[in-house]
Amino acid sequence: MSNELTPEQVPGSVEGTANAAPATGSIRRPKTTGLTKGEVKPGVAKVDPILVVDAVQRRFGGLTAVDVDHLEVPRGAITALIGPNGAGKTTLFNLLCGFDKPNSGTWSFDGTSLSGVPSFKVARMGQVRTFQLTKSLSLLTVLENMKLGAPHQRGEGFWSSLFPFLWRAQDTEIEGKARELLTRFKLDAKEKDFAASLSGGQRKLLEMARALMSDPTLVMLDEPMAGVNPALTQSLLDHILDLKEQGMTVLFVEHDMHMVRHIADWVIVMAEGRVVAEGPPDEVMENPAVVDAYLGAHQDLDLGAVTGRIPVLEDAAAIRLREKIEAEAEAELEASDPASGTEGKGTA
């Protein structure tokens, strides 16, 4: 399976109408293609990566939560990070954004190393994230929450805050930008309400809108659909697609495979902390490693064999050992089954 560029394809190009993604909302959104340089496999090089991860490990005692050898996120596309619960997706998010520190490894954003960079500086560089459990400040209004997302505010300094004429004009600009985003996300009617009064879906919208206050380059969304009322799902999908059309790169964690198939240009699959598959959504959904990770299609095979944590023995000795174990198990079942006729022989 190869995803080589052809002369007709350029990085970030989109497919024609015939191959476009299924319509989302009232607008047909085409998928981005031509993202890789070679054969599609875990860790494949991208034509124009915005985020590059090398040998990142995070251990909690004896548990290795993240063990990523190499990973690249393509620029200008929507990339989905999927995997079963406990696969290490959110832990990887925390590492990349500076909310946690790895035991080893390096990663870079837009060519700049982020190793050891705190989260607030990462956000200022243009890499922002949202959370699975929203982090809105409940006792501030919706508009006040939005204004907090704007960077480089002059009024945040102690001395400058004492002289309103130094920051009032900038504050007016920030407020205007916040209101524009609230209108786009259909939260303008809630601007004076406390964030605590919003529904779960509205809080997701607020968090996404607040992330855009800093004009980011890369937006990372951690399970944006989790706990959202179905009535707001379509709105969130459209907003995520809008981010790409506005020139941003999107990396999101999600369990809703229907959503992933419809809006993602590229899919990365994790299991037991490792990347086990990459590729376009339709191809990844049929990958045996993905089926094993989610459904356990090969129930006699440990998931560790899929991720490479456990070596798979295929020699004759291993096969004979497995057959012996199975035969012994069957014999025990027959011996313990009263209906098998093995007990009470000779008592005619």
N, C-alpha and C positions, 0 to 999 in steps of 0.2 A: 504494500500500500504506500503510495507516494503522493506528495502534495507539492511537486516541483512547480516553480513558476514557468509559465509559458509566455511567448512574446506578447500575447494579448492580455496578460495579467500583470498588474503592478501592485506593489504593497498597498493594502488598504482599498483595493478596487472592490466593486460590488458586482454581484451577478445581475444578469438581465432579468426582465420581468418573468420570463418563463421559469427561472430557477429561484425566484425570490422566496423569502420566508413567508409563511402564512400570514395573512393580514392580521394586524393587531390594532384594535380600535378601527378607525375609519381610513387608516393609511397603510398601504402595503410597504413593509420595511424589508429591503434587500439585505442579504447576508454578506459580510466581508469575507473575501477569499484571498488566496495567494499569500498566506501568512508565514509559511515555513520555507526553509531552504532545502530540506532533504526528506528522507523517508520519515513518515510520521511514526514516532515512538516516544516513550517517556523521556523528557529532556531534550527533545528536538530543538534545533536552533531556529529562531524566528528571523524574518527579514529585517524587522525594525523593533527590537524588544525595548519596552520601557522599564521593565523590572526584571532583574537577573538574580537568581539565587544559586549559591554554590555551597555544597557540603554543609548545610545547616542542620544541626541536631539540637533537640531539646529533650532533656531527660528529667524525670521526676522520680528520684530514687532509682529503683531498678526498672522503671517503665520508660521506654523511649517513645515519647509522644509524637515527635517529628524527626524524620530522618530523610531529608531531601538532598539527593546528590547534585542535581542540576535542574533548574526550571527557569523558563523564560515566558514572560507575559507579553503578548503582541500589542503594539501601540495602535490606538485608533479603533479597537475592536471591543466587543463584549465577550469576556471570558468567564465561564462558569467553573467554580471549584466545587466538585461534588464528592460524595463518599458516605458510607454508613456512619452512624453515630460513633464517636470515639476515634474517627479516622485521623484527627489532628488538624482539621480545617481551621477552626477558630484559633487554635494555638499558633498555627502558621501566620494567620492574620495578625495576632498580637505581636509576634516576633518582627514581622515586616514593618509594622507601624510604630515600633519602639515602646509598646506597652509591656513587653517582656524581653528578657535577654537569653540568647541561646547559649548552649554549652560550647558550641564551636560553629564555624562557618561564617561566610560573608554574603552580603547582598547589596545591590546598588539600584538606585532609582534615577532614571534619566542620565546615567553615566556617573552619578555621584554615589560614593559608598555611604551606606546608612548604618554601618556597624557602630554601635555605641551611641547613636544619635537619639536623643530623647524624643518622645512622641510629639511634643508641641513644636519642635523644630522641623520634624518630618512633615507636619501639617503645613507649616509656613513654606516649605519647599514645593508644595502642590500635591502632596499625597494625603488624602483625607479618607476617613472611614466612618461608617455608621455601625451601630451595635445591634446584636440580636435582641437584647433587652434595651429599649430606648433610654437615652441619657438626658432627656429634657429636664429642665429645672422646674419642678412642679409649681412652685410658689412665685414664679415669674410669669408674666403674660407671654402669649405667643410671639408678639412683636419683640419683646425684650429678649426672648430666647434667640430670635433671629439675629438681633444686633450683636449678640455675644460672638457670633461666628465670623464677624468681620475682623481682619487682621490689621495691625499697625494703627490702632486707635490712639490718637494723641491724648485723649482724656483719661487713658488708663494709667498714665504716669502720676505720681503723687503730687509733684509741684504744679504740673500743667493742669491737673484737675481743679486746682484752686482758682484758675483764671479761665472762665468759660469762653471768653472771646478767642482763645487759642484753638478750641476744638469744636465750637458750636457749628461752624459751617460743615466740617467733616461729618459730624453727627447727623446733620440734616441729609447729607448725601447717603449715608449708610441707611438711614431710616427709609429713604425713598427706594433704595435697592431692595431692602427687606420687604417692603410692600409690593414691589413688582413680583418678587419670587412667591410671596404668599398668594397673590392673584393667580399666578401661573399654576400653583399647586392647589388652587381652590380652597385656600384657608384664610382668605382676606376677611371673611365675615367673623372669624374667630380671633382676630389680632388683639383684641382687648381682653379676651378670656384667659384665665389661668391655664397653663399647660396641663395641670392635673385634671381638668374637665374634659380633655380630648379623649376620643376613643383610641384603641390600640392602633388602628389603621391610620388615624389622623396624626398620631405621634410619629409613626413611621414616615409619613409625608413631611412632617415638621423637621425631623432629623435630616432627611435628605435635602430639604430646602436650605436648612441651616448650613449644611456642608458646602453648598454652592456659594455661600456668601464670601468664601475665600478664593473664588475663581480657580478651582483645582485643575490639575492635569490628569490625575488618576483618582477615581472614586472607587472605594472598596466598600461593598455592602454585605453585611453579615446577616444572612437569612432575611431579606427584606419582606418576604411574604409570610413569615411566621406570625401566627395569631391575627392575621388581617382578615376582616370581614370580606367575603367574596364580592360584595358590592364595590369595594375599593381596589380589588385586585387589578382590574383592567386599567384603572388610573395609574397605579404604581408601575405596571408594565410599560405603559406609554411614556411615563417620565424617565424610566431607565433607557428606553430606546432614544428618547430625545437627547439624553446626555451624549450619546455617540454622535448624533447629528450635529451637536454643538462643538464637536472636536475633542471631546474627552474620552479617556479610556476607562472602561468599567471592568472591575473584577468582583464577582459576587459569589457568595456561598448560598446554596439552595438545595432543598430536598425535593421540590416539586419538579419532577422530570418533564411534565407537560410544558411548564414555563421554560425550562432549560432548552428543550428542543425548539421552542418557538423563537426565543430571542437571542440565544447565545451563538456567537460566531465560532467559538472555540471552547472545548471542554477539557478540563484537567480532573482526573479521578485519583483520589487518595484512599488508601486503606492501610491501617496499622502504621500511620505516620509517613508512608512512602507514596510516591507517585507511581501508580500501576498502569495508567493509560492516559493518552492525550489524543485529540483529534476533533474533527467536526462532529456536531451532536449526533447525527444519524448513524455515523460509523461507530462512535464510542458506545452508543446504546446496544450495539450488537457484539461488542468485544467480550469474549469469554471471561476475561479478568474482571470486567465490570459486573457481569452477571454473577460471578462467584462472590464478589465483594458485597453485593446487595442481597442476593437471593440464596446464595450457598448452593448453586446448582449441582456442584460436585460435593455431596455431603460427606463423602469419605476422605476428602482432601482438606487439610487445615488451611485456613486463610493465609497463614504464614508462608505456605508454599506458593501462593499467588504473588505475594509481595516480595518473595525472595529471602524472607527471614529464616525459613526452614528449607534445607535442601531436599529435593524430591529424589528418592531412591527408585530406580527403575531396573536394577539388575535382577538376575534370576533368584538370588538368595532372598531379596526383599519380597519377591512375588511368592516364593515358597513359604516364607514366614507368615505372610498375610493369609495364605490359604490354610495354613495350620491353625492360626488363631480363629479363623472363621469356622473351621471344622470342629474345633473344641467347643466353641460357643454353641453351635448347633447341637452337639452331643449333650451338652449340659441342659439345653432346653428340652430335648426329648426325654432325658432321664427324669426331669422334674415334672413332666406333664402326665397326670394320671390317666388321661384318655389315650395315651400312646400305646397302652397295652404292655408296657415293659414291666409293670408291677403286677404281682398276683398270678404269674404264669404257673401252670401245673395245679390249679385249684378247681378242676372241673367238677 
